[in-house]
Amino acid sequence: MVQYLMAVLQTFIPVVQNVAAAVIPVAMVLAFLGKQQQENLKSWVWHGVICGLLSSFTIVILRLSSTFIKREVYECGVLSVALLAEVLLIIFFWRARKKGYPDTDATIPGKVIFTVAFTLLLYRGFEFFIFPANMLIAANPLISLDVLFKMIGCLLGFGLALLTGVAVFRVAKVLPVKSLLTVTTVGFIVIIAHQLVVVIQVLLGRGIIPMKKWLLGIMIPLINYQTWFLYALFAVTFALVAILYMGRKITRQDDLNPAQYRKVLITVRKQLNWGAVIAVNLLLVFILSTAGKAYADQKVEITPAVPVSAVQGTIAIPLEKVSDGRLHRFSFRASNGTTLRFIIIKKSGSAYGVGLDACDICGPTGYYEREDQVVCKLCDVVMNKATIGFKGGCNPVPLEYKMTAGKLVIPAAALEKEKGRFK
């Protein structure tokens, strides 16, 4: 049961983080535009959201089916446009407020609104779609309890983030315009700061910005702790709840009859309930993103590999040493000094699974045994023992072998050919 809890957390956390980071600012923008009941402006938001999701899904398909899409170039391009659009949006919002919005008409360009929503979903949507897609590609078999619980984690993360977005909108729309605009502005400042870090990181990696010592001193902590930008956005969102609770003091008005007063109380209680939803959801996400992630990502120590060497061009492993149905790990030193690892496991009868302690997807991270299952250390995918020794998914890279005179014999040349995987 513990392994399934870990499977849920491993997908729940990245999904809820990425979806929440997109829906919270979108909800704030919708609430601000709703102050004047301009449906045409709100429609620009929804068009941006839909186009962003469809485009990000298309980009993920292209990314998985070809090498045409370079992820860092894609992110840098999208976020560069997003930065400009978000700065313009905040400027237009404050100009509108200065002119008396929402009591007077003010120009807020729909194309700017669309671009902000579009780029938010284009960037975060890619992260949302690529994670379960890679998980399903690596899954072997595709239908298993492990995959089921990981999909449950995705759905729970999406649902919780969406509920948080609805709650933010419900609370934000009843706040005073100036308070809402202030919180929205601070929220976008946090988002812009994070996007700047990502863009500068790509430009540094590409050599477009020189790697100055002072700049690296600033950037390295920001890059290593990017999740804190999300927590800062959560803290800003909590401010909505604080403003709501501070401003909801009810005083009995003489012109209200008992029925009208009860209606006011019910309305206020509903608003406070939505505020509680925000507080509980964000606190839950924060706890799961810190303590839960540490639990889900706890390191698994793989068993040490038994060193073996080649004799006359072959490596011979006595079958009695590997015939217990357990995972056995061996290491071989190649001609260039590289140490390779390979695994052997008896599957059934006289069938053995023999392969590198590495796969095409996750690299040389290795495999370990958990409750009689072979599991990839990096992505936590459970292997189907029957398919070990065959190509596909997260399976170990198969190795050529034969059995003779009670020994399992592997050509040293087969290992030498794969030494590049363990550099």
Beta strands, then each sheet from edge to edge (+ up, - down):
strand 1: 306-308
strand 2: 314-318
strand 3: 328-333
strand 4: 339-348
strand 5: 351-356
strand 6: 367-370
strand 7: 373-376
strand 8: 402-404
strand 9: 407-411
sheet 1: 1+ 3+ 4- 5+
sheet 2: 2+ 9- 8+
sheet 3: 6+ 7-
end
